[in-house]
Amino acid sequence: MISIPYRAISSVIALAAIAHSLIFSSEPARFEFWEAHMGTRFKIILYAPDAETAARASRAAFARIAQLEATMSDYRESSELVSLCRQAGSGPVKVSEDLFRILTISQEWARRTEGAFDVTIGPLVQLWRRARRTRTLPEAQRLQQARALTGYQKLHLDATMRSVKLDLPGMQLDLGGIAKGFAADEAIAVLRRHDIRSALVAAGGDIVVSEAPPATAGWIISIAQLESPDRPSSLSLSLRQAAVSTSGDAEQYVEIGSVRYSHIVDPRTGLGVTGRSSVTVVAPEGAISDALATALSVLGPERGLKLIDSLETAHEKLAALFIQSSGQGLRYFESKRWRAVLKGEAKGSP
């Protein structure tokens, strides 16, 4: 997980027209807030009866996100995750409920994706961070050493003791492929406890929404274009009580020897994913969509969509879209339920 020093910034937008409507109408008004966390900007859009209620709820949600960052960051020397990794190879370590929960979810999706998603990837991630800075491939020997420390089978959870065991000294966990989705889930849960029924939490490429805004069928989420992510997109989703995550190499990549390597690393080979592509996953929860977007980027369209299609019977709102760039232009690959999600037909609880 990326975690950088920052001065937390929070803003609230309340236009005069909205203030007027709060006085003369019982309809909730739209408020927007944001703060910097986990190396990105977390945005909260919510509907509340007044500015005070909105601000109080958003403060609680951001406090929860900050709490999770302090627990799960692999950049902060004081984080619980870093402390756990320092004790790798020394036996079971009792951890907090939050860390145990996210590792439990991570291990479930590591098994389901046969290792395409794997939070033990930390040593490999470190090598590829350096590769992006120096624009040189990791040395073969170091790559081999990092791979020897990677593998979800080397991470063991004990629910009775709420403990974690990392088999080998030097193992490092990296929650960058799931933490932001998990934090967005938790922020939505906090907002619900503050009686905010309609809200959206966005963290980079991860978005979680609760009920639809007033007088609408759902939150309209645009899917960024592969070649021009800042331009308006012709693809959009209508979602409520769901999550959507997009992974790709639009911003974080390195070109070495005419080969484009993504920041997403294949845990099984130790190499950065190659090729120009993006994956968008819709799921019931942000932790799931975040993890699966990473896994599908590793698996590719054929194996990735086969996995999604095999899970769709259990999760109505589970769907995926691959976009790949080739010499012939853009190619699109859809899961079986993608069209239903695109049209806003997959609503309600899974």
Steps between C-alpha positions, in 0.01 A plus 500: 500500500630848418503741790662844473535791742228756451300773663143370507273728303125495530253701297124526493296646218163644591360732236253776583229322307551189713485703821175654381357155428589381850284771648199452280517130413539174688703350214863425596768709331825397335831561679854419390813451712851377438819414683839352407559145622690191382688698238183610321199727541198355674180675396167470679175614341195467719142618540402639841228720651748775595865602483570420866379141464698460178823636650469289815444180300786571260742571785418164654546324165838664435611419854426135429702513177793661686481228765521230234792673329691508829440125533562383143765727350821337380668843490449599862757345732248534784220306326374167628566342161868598507528373857351166394744467210795568730398186690484281188642156564462524878166323541139615545438870575173623648357788295213747513154411375539737201827346382371148552182576302677641197752214498214250522332658197835513320568132556152405380556679167857372474359148507214576261736664249766230544756754610436771240412720797749459784584743782834325572629673186680771699861400412415501128318833524808655659716382208262643241468832681876530464477390135258784425735751664816376329338378176695174524366147538547327837810282513421133444652391831303757701184405312557136589557588867183710512296225338622257765345727764169529314199268504170515683559143623774644723246715689292326769201634695364369828147630560486363856812687608453780243863456407709511183805290422744585221718198428825663393713788632499781245139449389316827438128554457364760260129588525506749212269280291218493756543765772331793325194292411486368857530854641222626272276217626572602858434868426159414353423295813586800721277728293212255537542510878461878474168452316645592161313272261632632169876537466798438273859446612770517232868416550694521176368221280275354773143617563239371746141627507202448727141592406433704188481880519149642548267460200755291304541133419867491595838671511638561151864387485706571189769257386821678402617465143810286457690731266377833643393445864437872561255537210123445543406134469219352294473206744317540829333284763193553717568350844355486849617294796801384297865568426709548188878494455720565199862383474745569223827658399375843397711681762740255667727317258853491364632436149823299489639366175184602308286292739237672715483352852203583721529572874282188541729204561413138428571323833557172319775622265630805685470712183301815438194446283569604140277649233265798498174412674250576772256285697179621663324277754160552659441312826286512816789644706802719439747250645378242249499729196846635593655155541336360188600795281862428596463124449331536161776733381740213572281224353407676176165495316459128431579365847373808682154496342473126551558561871244783519239300311547208737428729797207697359239247611596571862535878456237666280695824483832340403608596149812609314619684191847477342626769263818427309698711257643331190624595156141481378367736770310422818353157573225439756438177693190469719383254763155348456326743733684813392218623275246465781721707730568754226125554458444524875300179513711333770376689805419411856677260730692209345 
